């Protein structure tokens, strides 16, 4: 009987946690939006870094990028 009670309690707490996250907008959709935003920021940072490296390379060669 204790095993069934523990299993039921864990199931209830899992569903409560899941419902609470959805109510706060932290469900799968919210996580996916944050993931997309993170990817955009990461790509933006990589492009900026690549431009800076190219500018530095051109400066060392005596040329400048337009």
C-alpha positions in Angstrom: 0.0 0.0 0.0 2.8 2.4 0.8 4.3 1.8 -2.7 1.0 2.7 -4.3 0.7 5.9 -2.2 4.2 6.9 -3.0 3.6 6.3 -6.7 0.3 8.3 -6.6 2.0 11.2 -4.8 4.8 11.3 -7.3 2.3 11.2 -10.2 0.3 14.1 -8.6 3.4 16.2 -8.0 4.6 15.6 -11.6 1.2 16.7 -13.1 1.1 19.7 -10.7 4.6 20.7 -11.8 3.7 20.3 -15.5 0.5 22.3 -15.2 2.2 25.0 -13.3 4.9 25.4 -15.9 2.2 25.6 -18.7 0.3 28.2 -16.8 3.4 30.3 -16.5 4.2 29.9 -20.2 7.2 27.7 -19.5 5.9 24.7 -21.5 7.4 23.3 -24.6 6.5 26.3 -26.7 8.1 28.7 -24.3 11.2 26.6 -24.1 11.4 26.4 -27.9 11.0 30.2 -28.2 13.9 30.7 -25.8 15.9 28.2 -27.7 15.2 30.0 -31.0 16.2 33.3 -29.4 19.4 31.8 -28.1 20.2 30.4 -31.5 19.7 33.9 -33.1 21.9 35.5 -30.6 24.6 32.9 -31.1 24.5 33.3 -34.9 24.6 37.1 -34.5 27.6 36.8 -32.3 29.4 34.4 -34.7 28.8 36.8 -37.6 30.1 39.7 -35.6 33.2 37.7 -34.6 33.8 36.7 -38.2 33.6 40.3 -39.4 36.0 41.4 -36.6 38.5 38.7 -37.5 38.2 39.6 -41.2 38.7 43.3 -40.4 41.8 42.5 -38.3 43.2 40.3 -41.1 42.7 43.0 -43.7 44.3 45.7 -41.4 47.4 43.6 -41.0 47.6 43.3 -44.8 47.2 47.0 -45.2 43.7 46.8 -46.7 40.4 47.8 -45.3 37.0 46.3 -45.9 34.3 48.7 -47.2 
